[in-house]
Amino acid sequence: MSQHPALARAAAFCEAFNLRVPILMAPMAGACPASLAIAVADAGGLGGCGALLMQPDAIGKWAAEVRAGSNGAFQLNLWIPDPPPKRDAAAEDAVRRFLGDFGPEIAPEAGDVRPPDFAAQCQAMLQAGPPIISSIMGVFPEHFVARMKTTGIKWFATVTTVAEAKAAEGAGADVIIAQGMEAGGHRGAFDAAKAEAGMVGLFSLLPTVVDAVRVPVVASGGVADGRGVAAALLLGASAVQVGTAFLRSPEAKIAAAWADAIGRTAPEDTMVTRAFSGRHGRSVATAYARAAAAPTAPAPSPYPVQRGLTAAMRDAAVKANDIDRMQAWAGQSASLAKAEPAAEIVRRLWDDAQALLG
Ligand SMILES: Cc1cc2nc3c(=O)[nH]c(=O)nc-3n(C[C@H](O)[C@H](O)[C@H](O)COP(=O)(O)O)c2cc1C
């Protein structure tokens, strides 16, 4: 019996990127320890590192640790920086007062937080020499794309709309990651101001992007069991990128309250909020996230000012294992996530998808 065309497409992708299973671990800034990438890579998928918050030396160390633990493949990932935020002292004071109900005192300079230097992070990624580098929130500068091409590194570009997919392909992306609005964590909209208005679900985004570009497309957002993997492949994806479904594995090492909340969160109990970082992201609808969405609550400050202002609350929440104030990112399929070893999750997703696709 001949292979289903969707399985043949996935097999071609695996062959091109040295994988045994068309499942990518999402690069999750702050929740992608080497242990998780090693487990996913050993199971035949692609490990991932969201390097957004990492200094250059930490990026090199992460890659070295994964290489020491696995012969499998991995991707390094960065956000394309937004223009510097416009500061507004009065608005930030209002946010500080609001946060006073949820966390410890906020240091006067908390809003001045600066992300690590993007150019130095890019350099560190090139030095680490991964097979794949991925982007989110925009496209890499031309000179960096040229460096990737000359060193043989493939560029996977995350997009949230068809227009972004075309722009990324035009800028030289080798693979498009189509991120539906179901996705946990930050939305990858190129323009932060359009992140909420441009919310498109994966069932509409994926086949439209597949039709609009010539490069392979990876599906991301709400894929959390074999049914999701099979559906994504039928809609034209060559592989899937999975985030939330890995977060309850022991290798992800996230706070217990967050992992537990993921297991009991219905799709309608997640929400898209700017209240943690200033950029739109999908989290469990915690007490803090809900309160911040009330009409009387102050508008969050822009990224990364809001991230700095909420840092004390978020850190205290992790120490106290308190879900209500924690930055508890989760996709809409959260409740499908199982507390199993990551290798078992990869195996189950792929076995079930293959069974469905005959
Ligand atoms: C905790 C968390 C952190 C994330 N951080 C990043 C990141 O740094 N870079 C990135 O490209 N995507 C990031 N994402 C988004 C994922 O790449 C992916 O699109 C998403 O997890 C897919 O939806 P799912 O969580 O429903 O599987 C993050 C997602 C989560 C849950």
The ligand as an SDF file (V2000), in Angstrom:
LIG
                    3D

 31 33  0  0  0  0  0  0  0  0999 V2000
    6.3930   29.1050   27.7940 C   0  0  0  0  0  0  0  0  0  0  0  0
    6.4880   29.4540   26.3310 C   0  0  0  0  0  0  0  0  0  0  0  0
    7.5300   30.2480   25.8800 C   0  0  0  0  0  0  0  0  0  0  0  0
    7.6550   30.5400   24.5050 C   0  0  0  0  0  0  0  0  0  0  0  0
    8.7480   31.2660   24.0690 N   0  0  0  0  0  0  0  0  0  0  0  0
    8.9700   31.3810   22.7320 C   0  0  0  0  0  0  0  0  0  0  0  0
   10.1940   31.9390   22.2550 C   0  0  0  0  0  0  0  0  0  0  0  0
   11.0560   32.3690   23.0140 O   0  0  0  0  0  0  0  0  0  0  0  0
   10.3640   31.9790   20.9060 N   0  0  0  0  0  0  0  0  0  0  0  0
    9.4320   31.4870   20.0260 C   0  0  0  0  0  0  0  0  0  0  0  0
    9.6700   31.5150   18.8180 O   0  0  0  0  0  0  0  0  0  0  0  0
    8.2570   30.9900   20.4640 N   0  0  0  0  0  0  0  0  0  0  0  0
    8.0270   30.9030   21.7900 C   0  0  0  0  0  0  0  0  0  0  0  0
    6.8420   30.3460   22.2200 N   0  0  0  0  0  0  0  0  0  0  0  0
    5.8020   29.9610   21.2440 C   0  0  0  0  0  0  0  0  0  0  0  0
    6.0940   28.5800   20.6770 C   0  0  0  0  0  0  0  0  0  0  0  0
    7.1390   28.6390   19.7470 O   0  0  0  0  0  0  0  0  0  0  0  0
    4.8920   27.9550   19.9520 C   0  0  0  0  0  0  0  0  0  0  0  0
    4.4380   28.7950   18.9290 O   0  0  0  0  0  0  0  0  0  0  0  0
    3.7440   27.6100   20.8800 C   0  0  0  0  0  0  0  0  0  0  0  0
    4.2020   27.0160   22.0590 O   0  0  0  0  0  0  0  0  0  0  0  0
    2.7900   26.6680   20.1620 C   0  0  0  0  0  0  0  0  0  0  0  0
    1.5760   26.5390   20.8290 O   0  0  0  0  0  0  0  0  0  0  0  0
    1.2900   25.4210   21.9510 P   0  0  0  0  0  0  0  0  0  0  0  0
    1.9520   25.9620   23.1820 O   0  0  0  0  0  0  0  0  0  0  0  0
   -0.1750   25.3720   22.0180 O   0  0  0  0  0  0  0  0  0  0  0  0
    1.9450   24.1450   21.4780 O   0  0  0  0  0  0  0  0  0  0  0  0
    6.6840   30.0710   23.5910 C   0  0  0  0  0  0  0  0  0  0  0  0
    5.6220   29.2830   24.0710 C   0  0  0  0  0  0  0  0  0  0  0  0
    5.5180   28.9610   25.4090 C   0  0  0  0  0  0  0  0  0  0  0  0
    4.3730   28.0960   25.8750 C   0  0  0  0  0  0  0  0  0  0  0  0
  1  2  1  0
  2  3  1  0
  2 30  2  0
  3  4  2  0
  4  5  1  0
  4 28  1  0
  5  6  2  0
  6  7  1  0
  6 13  1  0
  7  8  2  0
  7  9  1  0
  9 10  1  0
 10 11  2  0
 10 12  1  0
 12 13  2  0
 13 14  1  0
 14 15  1  0
 14 28  1  0
 15 16  1  0
 16 17  1  0
 16 18  1  0
 18 19  1  0
 18 20  1  0
 20 21  1  0
 20 22  1  0
 22 23  1  0
 23 24  1  0
 24 25  2  0
 24 26  1  0
 24 27  1  0
 28 29  2  0
 29 30  1  0
 30 31  1  0
M  END
$$$$
